[in-house]
Amino acid sequence: MREVTIALAQFAPKLGEMEENLSRMAQWVENICLQQKTDLIVFPELATTGYECGVHFADLAERLPGHSVNYLAKRASQYNVHLVWGMVEEGKPEGVIYDSAVMVTPEGELIAKYQKAHLRGEERLTFRPGFRYIVIEASFGNVGLLVGWDLAFPEAARSLALQGAELICVCANWEKPHREEWRAYTYARALENSCFIAAANRVGEEYTYSFVGDSMLIGPRAEIYIEIEEENESYAVATIDLDEVRKYREEFQLLQSRQPRSYREIVKMY
C-alpha cells in the first residue's frame, strides 16, 4: 500500500489582501498538521489574492519562487507537508501574468508550477493561458495540477493521466450557479482516468461572484473520500491508497483501450 493523507482547505481569501491571506493559510497548515500527520494540503485557486482583482492582478503577481512561495515553504518545512495552492504568477516578458498553481515539498522546495490553460470569460482579459501539462514525481507518487475551468475539459486530465498522474490536484474558484457542473466534472475526471482527484474549491463572495465550496476528494471508481458540503470555510482530511490507481487501470483497461487514430477531430480548432 502507498497511503497518502490529504487535506482539502476550503478557504475564502480576502480580496487583494495578500499578506493576510498568506498568514491565514499558514495558520490553516498549522491547525491541520497539529491535528494529524498530513502528507499534502490543497488550497483553492488564487488563494493568495482572491478572484475579482481586475487590473490590480498585475500589482499582485510574483515571479517564482517569490515572497508567497518562500513564506509558505517555511511552513511546509516546519510541518513536513506538501502544499498546493493557486496564485498569480508574473511570467516573461514582464507584464505577462498567469493564473497558476504551485507545489512545494516538505523540504521547502518549489517542485512545480502550472499555468491555467483554459481561461473563462473575463479571465482572458487579464491572464495569458498556459499550454503545458506537467506531472510531478512527488515523494509519495505522481501528481498533476489543474486550475479551475481546466476541470471541464477531459483532454486536460487525460493528458496528465497519460503522463502517469495518479493524483490530480485541482485548485478552483467555482461559482454557486454551476455547482452541479463542478460535481459532475470532478466525478467524471476521476472515473474516466482511474485516478484520484483532490479538488479544493473556495467559498465566500466578492463583488459579482459567489463561490460554492463543495471541495471533494474522489477515488478512481468515483468513491467519495472527502465531501465538504457546507459553504463555509472548512477543511477535511482523508487517507488514500495510490496503489488503487494501478489496480483499476489494469482491471478496466481504459487507457490501454484508447484508439488515438480515431480521435483526430479532438485536436482541431472549433
C-alpha positions in Angstrom: 0.0 0.0 0.0 1.1 3.6 -0.7 -1.0 5.5 1.7 -1.2 9.3 1.4 -3.1 11.6 3.8 -4.6 14.6 2.0 -6.3 17.6 3.4 -8.6 19.9 1.4 -8.7 23.5 2.7 -12.0 25.2 1.7 -10.7 28.7 2.1 -12.2 32.2 1.4 -9.3 34.6 0.6 -9.7 38.3 1.4 -9.7 40.3 -1.9 -6.4 41.9 -2.6 -5.0 41.2 0.9 -2.0 39.0 0.1 -0.3 39.3 3.5 -3.4 38.5 5.4 -4.2 35.6 3.1 -0.7 34.1 3.5 -0.9 34.4 7.3 -4.3 32.7 7.4 -3.1 29.9 5.0 -0.1 29.3 7.2 -2.4 29.1 10.2 -4.5 26.6 8.4 -1.4 24.5 7.7 -0.6 24.6 11.4 -4.1 23.7 12.5 -4.4 20.8 10.1 -0.9 19.3 10.8 -1.3 19.6 14.6 -4.5 17.5 14.4 -2.8 14.6 12.5 0.1 13.8 10.3 -0.7 15.0 6.8 1.2 14.5 3.5 -0.5 17.1 1.3 -2.7 20.1 1.8 -4.6 21.6 -1.3 -5.9 25.2 -1.3 -8.1 26.8 -3.9 -7.3 28.9 -7.0 -5.9 32.4 -6.5 -5.8 31.7 -2.7 -3.3 34.5 -2.0 -5.3 37.3 -3.7 -8.9 36.5 -4.3 -10.6 36.5 -7.7 -12.0 39.9 -8.7 -8.8 41.9 -8.6 -9.0 43.1 -12.2 -6.1 45.3 -13.3 -4.7 45.0 -9.8 -3.6 41.5 -10.5 -0.6 43.0 -12.2 0.5 44.5 -8.9 -0.1 41.3 -7.0 1.7 39.0 -9.5 5.0 37.4 -8.4 8.0 35.8 -10.1 8.5 32.3 -8.9 9.9 31.5 -6.5 8.9 34.7 -4.7 7.5 36.0 -1.5 4.4 33.8 -1.3 6.3 30.6 -2.2 9.1 31.4 0.3 6.6 32.2 3.1 4.5 29.1 2.7 7.6 26.9 2.0 8.8 27.7 5.5 5.5 26.4 7.0 5.7 23.3 4.7 9.2 22.6 6.0 8.1 23.2 9.7 5.3 20.7 9.5 6.8 18.2 6.9 3.9 18.5 4.4 3.5 19.2 0.7 1.4 22.2 -0.2 -0.5 23.1 -3.4 -2.2 26.4 -3.9 -3.3 28.9 -6.6 -1.7 32.3 -7.1 -0.9 35.0 -9.7 2.4 34.4 -11.4 4.4 37.0 -13.3 6.0 35.4 -16.3 8.3 36.6 -19.1 8.3 39.1 -20.7 7.5 41.5 -17.8 3.8 42.2 -17.6 2.6 38.8 -18.7 0.7 37.1 -15.9 -0.8 33.7 -15.3 -3.4 32.1 -13.1 -1.1 29.4 -11.7 -0.9 26.6 -9.2 2.3 25.7 -7.4 3.5 22.8 -5.3 6.2 22.9 -2.5 7.7 20.0 -0.8 8.3 19.3 2.9 11.9 20.4 2.3 10.6 23.8 1.3 11.4 23.4 -2.4 9.2 24.7 -5.2 8.8 21.4 -7.1 6.3 22.5 -9.7 4.2 25.3 -11.2 1.4 25.0 -13.6 -0.3 27.8 -15.6 -4.0 27.5 -16.2 -4.7 26.6 -19.8 -8.5 27.2 -20.1 -9.4 30.8 -19.2 -13.1 31.6 -18.8 -14.8 34.9 -19.6 -13.1 38.0 -18.2 -10.0 35.9 -17.2 -9.0 36.2 -20.8 -8.6 39.9 -20.4 -6.1 39.5 -17.5 -4.2 36.3 -17.8 -2.3 34.5 -20.6 -3.2 30.8 -21.0 -0.6 28.2 -20.3 -0.2 25.2 -22.6 1.8 22.5 -20.9 0.5 19.8 -18.6 3.1 18.6 -16.1 3.3 15.6 -13.8 5.4 15.8 -10.7 7.2 12.9 -9.1 6.5 13.7 -5.5 7.9 11.5 -2.7 4.5 9.7 -2.4 3.6 9.3 -6.1 2.9 11.1 -9.4 0.9 14.3 -9.1 -0.7 16.5 -11.8 -2.1 20.1 -11.3 -5.1 21.7 -12.8 -6.8 25.1 -12.1 -10.5 25.9 -12.1 -12.1 25.6 -15.5 -9.5 23.2 -16.7 -11.6 20.6 -14.9 -14.3 21.0 -17.6 -12.0 19.7 -20.3 -11.4 16.0 -20.4 -8.4 16.4 -22.5 -6.5 18.2 -19.7 -7.0 15.5 -17.1 -6.4 12.7 -19.7 -3.1 14.4 -20.7 -2.0 14.1 -17.1 -3.2 10.5 -16.8 -1.3 9.5 -19.9 1.9 11.0 -18.4 1.4 8.8 -15.3 -0.5 11.0 -12.9 -2.1 9.0 -10.1 -3.4 12.0 -8.2 -4.7 15.3 -9.8 -4.9 18.3 -7.6 -7.5 20.9 -8.7 -7.3 24.5 -7.3 -10.7 26.1 -8.1 -12.9 29.2 -7.8 -16.2 27.5 -8.9 -19.4 29.5 -8.7 -22.7 28.7 -6.9 -24.8 28.7 -10.1 -22.6 26.0 -11.6 -22.5 23.6 -8.6 -23.8 20.6 -10.4 -21.2 21.1 -13.2 -18.4 21.2 -10.6 -19.6 17.9 -9.0 -20.2 16.1 -12.3 -16.8 17.1 -13.8 -14.9 16.0 -10.6 -16.5 12.6 -10.6 -16.1 12.1 -14.3 -12.4 13.1 -14.4 -11.6 10.6 -11.6 -13.6 7.8 -13.1 -12.6 8.1 -16.8 -8.9 8.3 -15.8 -8.9 5.8 -12.9 -7.2 8.3 -10.7 -7.7 10.3 -7.6 -9.0 13.9 -7.8 -8.3 16.3 -4.9 -10.4 19.3 -5.7 -10.3 22.3 -3.4 -12.9 25.0 -4.2 -13.2 28.3 -2.4 -16.2 29.8 -0.6 -17.3 33.3 0.1 -18.5 36.3 -2.0 -16.9 39.1 -4.0 -18.3 41.9 -6.0 -20.3 39.9 -8.5 -19.4 36.3 -7.7 -20.5 33.8 -5.0 -18.5 30.6 -4.7 -19.9 27.2 -3.8 -17.3 25.2 -1.9 -18.1 21.5 -2.3 -14.5 20.6 -2.1 -14.1 16.9 -2.8 -11.5 14.0 -2.8 -12.7 11.4 -5.3 -11.2 8.0 -5.9 -10.6 6.1 -9.2 -14.0 4.4 -9.1 -15.8 7.6 -8.1 -15.6 6.8 -4.4 -16.1 9.8 -2.1 -13.3 10.2 0.4 -14.0 13.8 1.3 -17.1 15.9 0.5 -17.3 19.3 2.2 -20.9 20.2 1.5 -21.3 23.3 3.7 -20.5 26.7 2.1 -18.3 27.8 5.0 -14.6 27.8 5.5 -13.6 24.3 6.5 -11.2 21.5 5.9 -11.3 17.8 5.8 -8.7 15.1 5.8 -8.7 11.5 4.4 -6.1 8.8 3.7 -6.0 7.1 0.2 -4.0 4.3 -1.2 -2.3 5.3 -4.5 -1.8 1.6 -5.4 -5.6 1.5 -6.3 -4.8 3.6 -9.4 -2.6 0.8 -10.9 -5.1 -1.8 -9.8 -8.1 -0.2 -11.5 -6.2 0.8 -14.6 -5.1 -2.8 -15.1 -8.6 -4.1 -14.4 -10.6 -1.8 -16.6 -8.0 -1.1 -19.3 -9.4 2.4 -20.1 -6.1 3.9 -21.0 -4.9 0.8 -22.8 -8.0 0.6 -24.9 -7.9 4.1 -26.3 -7.9 4.4 -30.2 -6.0 7.7 -30.8 -6.2 7.4 -34.6 -9.9 7.8 -34.4 -9.7 11.0 -32.3 -8.4 13.4 -35.0 -11.3 15.8 -34.6 -10.3 16.5 -30.9 -7.2 18.4 -31.8 -8.8 20.6 -34.5 -9.7 24.2 -33.5 -13.5 24.6 -33.3 
